[in-house]
Amino acid sequence: MEVHEHIAELRRGGELMAAAAERAGLASSVPSCRDWQVRDLLRHTGYVHQWAARFVAEGLPRPVPTATEAEIIAGDPPDPELIGWFREGHARLVTALTDADPGLSCWSFLPAPSPRAFWARRQAHETAVHRVDAELAAGAGVTPVSAEFAADGVDELIMGFFGRDQRQLSAAQRDGRRQTLQVRATDTGSEWLVSLTEDGKLAASVERGSGGGSDSSENAASDGGAHVELAGPATGLYLLLWNRADPATAGVEVSGDAEVLESWRGGMRVTWS
């Protein structure tokens, strides 16, 4: 996707999130984020927007000191000002990305064509996922995204975030057996193959494509590892892999050892560091 498309999705996602938060009420629980209320969701996402906007607007070359998550959630602004504060921070981020020079140089943490492209993509998906959280709290249904945007989000999650997992592997994990998780978007034709550590919690390698189709599954089985395939619409895969839906509600067919998927979903962690 192009930068301007990500910015448009970011703008749309933030506006939908604020509207859903108003419908839900700040004290409503967020079923997809354990122990959070809508006020916590707004403070978290609003803080991330302001944090990201500084890198873009100021061209910061490295991370700056930040408050802890607990400090963010417990801090200002007070409830009567919270939705307005969120909207203002979201608008500043959209403006910063819209006005940024294509040649912007600043810190980023995943591979991308440029820092501006990175921040537009990352914040579009950050906001989309938390917009879903707000809509789930409101209980009125989730606004769909395009198949293209959903497939782009799956790609960022697998190739970006979990493509970095090799840094966390011990020698035993590097040499151990592999389980494979194949993800196939039936509407866009996109495919990804994730080779998981034996406990199913870290990605030992990631690649776009099937990695050899059925042969990949047979090879995994011959090595003693389990294999699971996820097939469904890109929007369903997006919600499932971000732990915002289960396979049934996402319309995703799970073939093979479903325990591999559940182990990975339970152990996965997404961080910027």
Secondary structure, 3 states (H helix, E strand, C coil): CCHHHHHHHHHHHHHHHHHHHHHHCCCCECCCCCCCEHHHHHHHHHHHHHHHHHHHHHCCCCCCCCCCHHHHHHCCCCHHHHHHHHHHHHHHHHHHHHHCCCCCCCCCCCCCCCHHHHHHHHHHHHHHHHHHHHHHHHCCCCCCCCHHHHHHHHHHHHHHHHHHHHHHCCHHHHHCCCEEEEEEECCCCCEEEEEECCCCCCEEEEEECCCCCHHHHHHHHHCCCCEEEEEECHHHHHHHHCCCCCHHHHCCEEEECHHHHHHHHHHCCCCCC
